[in-house]
Amino acid sequence: MATKYEDLRDAIVARIATVTDYGHAYNRMRWGDTVGDFNARFETTVGGQQILRGWMVTLDSIDVIEDEDAMGQAAELYTFTALGIQGFKD
């Protein structure tokens, strides 16, 4: 069963994927042990040109912004970062 955090994070990644030529979108930080690994994760073709482009979505914080109500529910504020990268092969 997915958590509220996972549902929100995955919804952000899905929204990024609706943008034309977004590259690649990941629900966590992605790097590579080698330049080749990194390039394989982020290489894409835009306008016939090979470039590096991608997004990584991570959770920064969860803050309780209201105490529990009569039903035992508390309002929470989730703060995410969507880190975008782009590079051209010169």
Residue frames as a rotation matrix with the C-alpha (Angstrom) as fourth column:
MET 1
0.580 0.814 0.000 0.00
0.814 -0.580 0.000 0.00
0.000 0.000 -1.000 0.00
ALA 2
-0.221 -0.674 0.705 1.47
0.642 -0.644 -0.415 3.33
0.734 0.361 0.575 -1.06
THR 3
-0.294 0.054 -0.954 1.92
0.847 -0.448 -0.286 6.07
-0.443 -0.892 0.086 1.49
LYS 4
0.767 0.584 -0.265 0.56
0.441 -0.781 -0.442 9.59
-0.465 0.222 -0.857 1.07
TYR 5
0.174 -0.815 -0.552 4.13
-0.397 -0.571 0.718 10.74
-0.901 0.094 -0.423 0.37
GLU 6
-0.683 -0.457 0.570 4.58
0.252 0.585 0.771 8.14
-0.686 0.670 -0.284 -2.40
ASP 7
0.165 0.836 0.523 1.24
0.921 0.059 -0.386 9.04
-0.353 0.545 -0.760 -3.97
LEU 8
0.806 0.111 -0.581 2.12
0.040 -0.990 -0.133 12.75
-0.591 0.084 -0.803 -4.04
ARG 9
-0.161 -0.965 -0.205 5.66
-0.371 -0.133 0.919 12.13
-0.914 0.224 -0.337 -5.31
ASP 10
-0.601 -0.051 0.798 4.45
0.557 0.690 0.463 9.81
-0.574 0.722 -0.386 -8.07
ALA 11
0.538 0.829 0.152 1.77
0.744 -0.382 -0.548 12.32
-0.396 0.408 -0.823 -9.09
ILE 12
0.527 -0.446 -0.723 4.47
-0.358 -0.889 0.287 15.00
-0.771 0.107 -0.628 -9.50
VAL 13
-0.585 -0.770 0.255 6.61
-0.133 0.401 0.906 12.63
-0.800 0.497 -0.337 -11.61
ALA 14
-0.223 0.594 0.773 3.56
0.865 0.487 -0.124 11.76
-0.450 0.641 -0.622 -13.74
ARG 15
0.767 0.507 -0.393 2.79
0.324 -0.835 -0.444 15.46
-0.553 0.213 -0.805 -14.23
ILE 16
0.009 -0.855 -0.519 6.37
-0.493 -0.455 0.742 16.16
-0.870 0.249 -0.425 -15.37
ALA 17
-0.664 -0.300 0.685 6.03
0.289 0.742 0.605 13.31
-0.690 0.600 -0.406 -17.88
THR 18
0.375 0.859 0.349 3.14
0.758 -0.067 -0.648 15.16
-0.533 0.508 -0.677 -19.57
VAL 19
0.504 -0.270 -0.820 5.48
-0.329 -0.938 0.107 17.98
-0.798 0.216 -0.562 -20.67
THR 20
0.990 -0.141 0.022 6.75
0.063 0.294 -0.954 17.74
0.128 0.945 0.300 -24.25
ASP 21
0.361 -0.932 -0.031 10.45
0.100 0.072 -0.992 16.78
0.927 0.355 0.120 -24.45
TYR 22
0.837 0.021 0.547 10.76
-0.516 -0.302 0.801 16.47
0.182 -0.953 -0.242 -20.66
GLY 23
-0.263 -0.948 -0.180 13.53
-0.812 0.318 -0.489 13.89
0.520 0.017 -0.854 -21.00
HIS 24
-0.256 0.145 -0.956 13.39
0.370 0.928 0.042 11.37
0.893 -0.343 -0.291 -18.14
ALA 25
0.076 0.319 0.945 11.64
-0.776 -0.576 0.257 11.72
0.626 -0.753 0.204 -14.78
TYR 26
-0.388 -0.311 -0.868 12.59
0.277 0.859 -0.431 9.77
0.879 -0.408 -0.247 -11.67
ASN 27
0.668 0.717 0.198 10.97
-0.034 -0.237 0.971 9.51
0.743 -0.655 -0.134 -8.23
ARG 28
0.807 -0.523 -0.276 14.34
0.363 0.071 0.929 9.70
-0.466 -0.850 0.247 -6.46
MET 29
0.399 -0.763 -0.509 17.87
-0.741 -0.595 0.311 11.01
-0.540 0.253 -0.802 -7.01
ARG 30
0.877 -0.171 0.448 19.60
0.372 0.833 -0.410 9.22
-0.303 0.527 0.794 -9.88
TRP 31
0.366 -0.831 -0.420 23.28
-0.780 -0.520 0.349 9.39
-0.508 0.200 -0.838 -10.74
GLY 32
0.929 -0.115 -0.353 25.72
-0.132 0.785 -0.605 6.87
0.347 0.608 0.714 -12.14
ASP 33
0.677 -0.735 0.028 28.94
0.340 0.346 0.874 5.13
-0.652 -0.583 0.484 -11.19
THR 34
-0.497 -0.807 0.319 30.44
0.682 -0.136 0.719 6.28
-0.537 0.575 0.618 -14.48
VAL 35
-0.635 0.234 -0.736 29.76
-0.469 -0.874 0.128 9.02
-0.613 0.427 0.664 -16.98
GLY 36
-0.861 0.285 -0.422 28.34
-0.259 0.468 0.845 6.34
0.438 0.836 -0.329 -19.27
ASP 37
-0.599 0.658 -0.456 25.87
0.796 0.550 -0.252 5.21
0.085 -0.514 -0.854 -16.57
PHE 38
-0.427 0.403 -0.810 24.79
0.248 -0.809 -0.533 8.79
-0.870 -0.428 0.245 -15.95
ASN 39
-0.747 0.107 -0.657 24.38
-0.609 -0.506 0.611 9.52
-0.267 0.856 0.443 -19.65
ALA 40
-0.863 0.427 -0.269 22.33
0.212 0.790 0.575 6.34
0.458 0.440 -0.773 -20.13
ARG 41
-0.433 0.719 -0.544 19.86
0.838 0.099 -0.536 7.58
-0.332 -0.688 -0.646 -17.49
PHE 42
0.038 0.419 -0.907 19.45
0.247 -0.883 -0.398 11.07
-0.968 -0.209 -0.137 -18.93
GLU 43
-0.907 -0.391 -0.155 20.19
-0.054 -0.259 0.964 10.95
-0.417 0.883 0.214 -22.67
THR 44
0.158 0.950 0.269 17.29
0.512 0.154 -0.845 11.86
-0.844 0.271 -0.462 -24.91
THR 45
-0.729 -0.320 0.605 16.72
0.684 -0.303 0.663 13.26
-0.029 0.898 0.440 -28.38
VAL 46
0.232 0.753 -0.616 15.05
0.500 -0.635 -0.589 16.65
-0.835 -0.171 -0.524 -28.77
GLY 47
0.748 0.130 -0.650 14.70
-0.399 -0.695 -0.598 18.21
-0.530 0.707 -0.468 -32.19
GLY 48
0.908 -0.382 -0.171 17.05
0.070 0.541 -0.838 15.61
0.413 0.749 0.518 -33.66
GLN 49
0.036 -0.924 0.380 19.80
-0.529 -0.340 -0.777 16.55
0.848 -0.173 -0.502 -31.20
GLN 50
0.242 -0.063 -0.968 21.16
0.633 0.767 0.108 14.25
0.736 -0.639 0.225 -28.46
ILE 51
-0.147 -0.266 0.953 21.08
-0.538 -0.787 -0.303 16.02
0.830 -0.557 -0.027 -25.09
LEU 52
-0.728 0.003 -0.686 20.98
0.565 0.570 -0.597 15.18
0.389 -0.822 -0.416 -21.41
ARG 53
-0.511 0.623 0.591 17.68
-0.620 -0.744 0.249 16.15
0.596 -0.239 0.767 -19.82
GLY 54
-0.267 0.467 -0.843 15.86
0.485 0.821 0.301 14.83
0.833 -0.329 -0.446 -16.80
TRP 55
0.057 0.415 0.908 14.06
-0.692 -0.639 0.336 15.44
0.719 -0.648 0.251 -13.55
MET 56
-0.548 -0.191 -0.815 14.47
0.432 0.769 -0.471 13.94
0.716 -0.610 -0.339 -10.07
VAL 57
0.209 0.733 0.648 11.72
-0.411 -0.535 0.738 14.44
0.887 -0.420 0.189 -7.48
THR 58
-0.542 -0.432 -0.721 12.59
0.490 0.534 -0.688 14.19
0.683 -0.726 -0.078 -3.78
LEU 59
0.639 0.750 -0.173 10.84
0.521 -0.256 0.814 14.90
0.566 -0.610 -0.555 -0.50
ASP 60
-0.300 -0.734 0.609 12.33
-0.049 -0.626 -0.779 17.79
0.953 -0.263 0.152 1.49
SER 61
-0.979 -0.023 0.204 10.07
-0.202 -0.079 -0.976 17.82
0.039 -0.997 0.072 4.53
ILE 62
-0.135 0.969 -0.208 6.74
0.498 0.248 0.831 16.91
0.857 0.009 -0.516 6.09
ASP 63
-0.967 -0.144 0.209 5.38
-0.081 -0.604 -0.793 19.43
0.240 -0.784 0.573 8.58
VAL 64
-0.252 0.912 -0.323 2.25
0.963 0.271 0.013 19.14
0.100 -0.307 -0.946 10.69
ILE 65
-0.830 -0.056 0.555 0.42
0.154 -0.979 0.132 22.44
0.536 0.195 0.821 10.18
GLU 66
-0.013 0.824 0.566 -2.69
-0.809 -0.341 0.479 21.70
0.588 -0.452 0.671 12.25
ASP 67
-0.741 -0.187 0.645 -3.22
-0.606 0.601 -0.521 19.55
-0.290 -0.777 -0.559 15.31
GLU 68
-0.911 0.410 -0.032 -5.41
0.372 0.855 0.362 16.47
0.176 0.318 -0.932 15.11
ASP 69
-0.494 0.835 0.242 -9.10
-0.713 -0.549 0.436 17.13
0.497 0.043 0.867 14.65
ALA 70
0.064 0.627 0.776 -11.98
-0.923 0.333 -0.193 15.22
-0.380 -0.704 0.600 16.24
MET 71
0.925 0.284 -0.255 -11.42
-0.373 0.809 -0.454 12.38
0.077 0.515 0.854 13.72
GLY 72
0.602 -0.756 0.257 -7.76
0.180 0.442 0.879 12.05
-0.778 -0.483 0.402 14.70
GLN 73
0.473 -0.398 0.786 -6.47
0.869 0.067 -0.489 13.55
0.142 0.915 0.377 11.44
ALA 74
0.185 -0.494 -0.850 -3.74
0.305 -0.793 0.527 16.19
-0.934 -0.357 0.004 11.29
ALA 75
0.997 0.077 -0.005 -3.11
0.025 -0.384 -0.923 18.50
-0.073 0.920 -0.385 8.34
GLU 76
0.244 -0.963 0.113 0.36
0.501 0.225 0.836 18.02
-0.830 -0.147 0.538 6.88
LEU 77
0.795 -0.133 -0.591 2.43
-0.508 -0.678 -0.531 20.09
-0.330 0.723 -0.607 4.48
TYR 78
0.491 -0.629 0.603 4.67
0.625 0.736 0.259 18.10
-0.607 0.250 0.754 2.11
THR 79
0.611 -0.386 -0.691 7.54
-0.581 -0.812 -0.059 20.00
-0.538 0.437 -0.721 0.48
PHE 80
0.607 -0.365 0.706 9.15
0.600 0.793 -0.105 18.42
-0.521 0.487 0.701 -2.60
THR 81
-0.012 -0.630 -0.776 12.04
-0.521 -0.659 0.543 19.45
-0.854 0.411 -0.320 -4.85
ALA 82
0.835 0.134 0.534 11.96
0.394 0.533 -0.749 18.76
-0.385 0.836 0.392 -8.58
LEU 83
0.080 -0.914 -0.397 15.60
-0.249 -0.404 0.880 19.01
-0.965 0.029 -0.260 -9.67
GLY 84
0.949 0.273 0.160 16.01
0.102 0.215 -0.971 19.39
-0.300 0.938 0.177 -13.41
ILE 85
-0.081 -0.993 -0.080 19.20
0.031 -0.082 0.996 18.83
-0.996 0.079 0.037 -15.38
GLN 86
0.951 0.263 0.162 20.07
0.161 0.026 -0.987 19.62
-0.264 0.964 -0.018 -18.95
GLY 87
0.044 -0.974 -0.223 23.30
-0.227 -0.227 0.947 19.35
-0.973 0.009 -0.231 -20.84
PHE 88
0.895 0.162 -0.415 24.38
-0.426 0.041 -0.904 19.46
-0.129 0.986 0.105 -24.44
LYS 89
0.446 -0.784 0.432 27.11
0.607 0.619 0.498 17.34
-0.658 0.040 0.752 -25.93
ASP 90
0.758 -0.250 -0.602 29.56
-0.469 -0.851 -0.238 19.85
-0.453 0.463 -0.762 -27.36
